[in-house]
Amino acid sequence: MSAFDGNGSPVKAFHLDRIHGKILGVCSGIGNYAGIDPTLVRIGFVAATLLGFGAPVLIYLAIGIIAD
């Protein structure tokens, strides 16, 4: 099942990629949605976690619980 806009074009929607994901599939889903390599997203989350004092971990868990 896919969504379409008023012109008949498919609408791009975010979803978790549990098949290619490592933990919850959040980084893989973000990578697929943005059209970039999920490894770069994972590296970004690790760097943000180390520099952000743990807040990105809470954001990651929130996305994992809310999405899909």
C-alpha positions in Angstrom: 0.0 0.0 0.0 1.4 3.4 -1.0 0.2 6.9 -0.7 -0.2 9.3 -3.7 -0.5 13.0 -3.8 -3.1 14.9 -5.9 -1.1 14.5 -9.1 -0.8 10.7 -8.9 2.8 10.8 -7.8 3.9 8.6 -4.9 4.5 10.4 -1.6 7.8 9.7 0.1 7.2 8.5 3.7 9.6 7.8 6.5 9.6 4.2 7.9 12.0 2.1 10.0 14.1 -0.3 8.0 14.1 -3.3 10.4 15.6 -5.6 7.8 18.8 -3.6 7.2 18.9 -1.9 10.6 21.3 -2.8 13.4 19.2 -2.0 16.5 15.7 -0.6 15.7 16.3 0.4 12.1 16.1 4.1 12.8 19.4 5.1 11.1 18.8 2.9 8.2 15.3 4.4 7.8 16.7 7.9 8.0 19.3 7.0 5.4 16.8 5.5 3.0 14.5 8.5 3.4 17.2 11.1 2.8 18.9 9.0 0.0 22.3 8.7 1.8 24.3 5.8 3.1 22.9 4.6 6.5 26.5 4.2 7.8 27.0 8.0 7.6 23.8 8.4 9.6 25.1 5.9 12.2 28.4 7.8 12.4 26.5 11.0 12.9 24.4 9.6 15.7 27.5 8.3 17.5 29.3 11.6 17.1 26.3 13.5 18.3 25.9 11.2 21.3 29.5 11.7 22.3 29.3 15.4 21.9 25.7 15.9 23.0 25.8 14.2 26.4 23.3 11.5 25.6 20.4 13.5 24.2 20.6 11.9 20.8 20.1 8.5 22.5 16.7 9.7 23.8 15.9 11.1 20.3 16.9 7.8 18.7 14.6 5.8 21.2 11.7 8.2 20.6 12.0 7.8 16.8 12.2 4.0 17.3 9.1 4.0 19.5 7.0 6.5 17.5 7.8 5.6 13.9 6.0 2.6 12.4 
